[in-house]
Amino acid sequence: MNDNQTIKTSVARMISIIGHPMLTTPLFVLIVLFTGNDLKSASFLTFLIIGCVFIPIVTWMFLKSKNGSYTNFDVSDQKQRRSLFRFAIPIMVVVTVVLFITHQSRNTCLSFLFATLLVVVSQVVNYFFVKSSLHVSLTLYLAFLSLAIAPLLGYSLMVLTILIGWSRVELKRHTITEVVVGAVIGVGIGGALFYFLSLQ
């Protein structure tokens, strides 16, 4: 591997880590929750979304990677990713229901509902077609969610998505087709969320 390729790979790896949905999404959630809610509500929502969704999923991914069930933490194998979805989706559905029955804000309920829908669509696409890039789809989803809160952040995340897409292909974790499919899912679900949030 020549020096230029080594540098490209290192940059791609750094971008991929920075843009990992298990890092960007919880961070985004924490910032939004604690800037837009009182401490009691923010703490309860953090327990639900971070404590009951992200921590179990990250723990699952870590343990499966450690015991060899998953090739890597990104779960880059299409067949292996099916079990990740089967673990994550029921948890997300339960939390979505809890958000609605505890009468959380309309924006919070819709945001998590559409995030759950994104993961369900990704599972269907993964099962019948290709392993879409969750790095790309979730970053674009956050970008559209940000447009309703802080437009500059939303546009910045869209630019970041382009870099993330490149990094995933460069690292051979995804093909161009898989990145494009991830982008289509992110734009479709994120755009729909933005539309519904703008109705209020």
N, C-alpha and C positions, 0 to 999 in steps of 0.2 A: 504494500500500500504506500503510494507516494505521499509527500508532505501535504499537498493540496487536498488530497482525499482524506487524510487524517484530520486536517483542520475542519473540513466540511462535516465529517462524521461527528467530531467533537461538538461542533456548533449545533448540529441536528439533535444530538443527544441532550444537550442543555435545553434547547427549545422544547423538546418532547417532555422533559421532566417538568419544566416550568408550566407547560400547558396540560399536564396530566389532570384529567377531570377529578381525580380523587384528591387533588391539591387545590385547583382553582375553584371548584364548586363549593366546598365547605368554607373556604376563605370568603368567597362572594356572599354566601348565605350569612355568615357571621357579621360581616360589615353591614349588610342590608338590615338584618334583624335588630342589631343594637343601635342603628342610627334612625330607624323608623318606628320603633316600638318602645314602650316603657320596659324597665328592667324585668318585671315579673313576666310579661308576655314574651320578651326576647329570650329569657331563660327557659321558659316552657317550650318554646319553639325550637330552641337549640337542642334541648333534650330529645325532642321528637325527631328532628331532621338530622342532626349530627350524631346524637347518641343512639338512636334507634335505626338509622339507615346507614350513614357513612362508616361509622366505626365497625358495625358488624360486617359490612361488605369488604372494607379494607382488611379486616382480620381474616375473613374467608379467603381473599385473594392471597394474602401473605402465607397462610397455612397451606393452601393448595399449591402455591409455588414452592414452598419449602419441602413438601413431601413428594414433589415431582408430578403431581396430578396436572399442574399447569406448567407449560414450558417456561413462562416468565410472568412477571407481575402484571404486565399489560394484557395477559391472556390473548396472545396474538393468534393462537390456533382457533380456527372457525368452530370445530367440533367442541373443543374445550370451553369456548365462550358460551355455549348453550347452557351449561350447568351454572355458570355465573348468572345468567339471566334468570334461570329457574330459581336461584336463591334470592336475587335482588327484587324481582317483580312483586312477589307476594308481600314482602316487607313494605315496599313503596305503596302498594294498594292499601294495606292496613293503615299506614300513616296518613294517606290521603283521606281515608274515611274518618279517622280521628280528627283531622284538621277541620273537616266539614261539621262533624257532630259537636265539636267544642266551639263552633261558631267563631273561628279565626277570621281575620280580615279577608275580604273578597280577593284581593290581590295575592295574598299568601296561598289561599286555597287553589286559585286558578293556576298560579305559578307551579305549585307542586303537582297538581293534576296533569298539567301539560308535560311536565318533566317525566312523570310516570308514563304518559302516553308515548313520549319519545323513546323510552327504554323498551316499551312493548313493541313499537314499530320496528325498532332495531333488532329485537329478537326474531320477529317474523321475517325480516329481510335477511338476517343471518342464517335462519333455518332454511329458507327456500332459494336464496340468491347468493349474496356475498356477505363477507364480514365487514360491515360498514365501520368507518372510523368514528368511535365514540369521542376521541379527542376533538375531532372536527365538529361533530354534530352538537356536542354539549357546549363547546366554546361559542358556537354560533347561537345556540339557544340563550346562553347568558348574554350575548351581544344584543339580541332582540329584547330580552328582559331589561337590559340596561337602558335601551333607547327610551323606555317609558319612565326611567328614573334619572339617569344622567347620560344624555346623548353622546357626549364626548367619549365617555367610557365605552359606550356601545360601539362607536365607530373604531375605537382603539382595539377592541376585542375582535372586530371583523378583520382588521389588519393582522392581528396576532394569529387568527385562524389560518390565513394564507401561509404564514411561516410554519405553523404547526403541520399543515397539510404537506408542505415540502419536507419537513423533518421526518414525518412518518414514512414517506416514500423513500427518502434518502437512507433511512435505517432499515428499509425493507420489512417494516412491520405491516405495511399496507401497500396495495397497488394503487395506481392513479384512479382506477374505477372505484375502488373501495373508499377512497378519500372523497371523490365526487358524490358517491351515494350518501356518505355521511353528511356532506354539505347540503344535499337536497333535503335530507331528513331534518337537519338543524334549521334550515331556512323555512321549511314547511311548517314544522311545529312551532318554532320561534315566531314566525310571522303570524301564525294563527293566534298565539298568545298575545302578541303585541296588539293585534286587532281587537281582541276582547278586552284587554286592559284599557284601551283607548275609548271604549264605549261608555265608561262611567263619567 
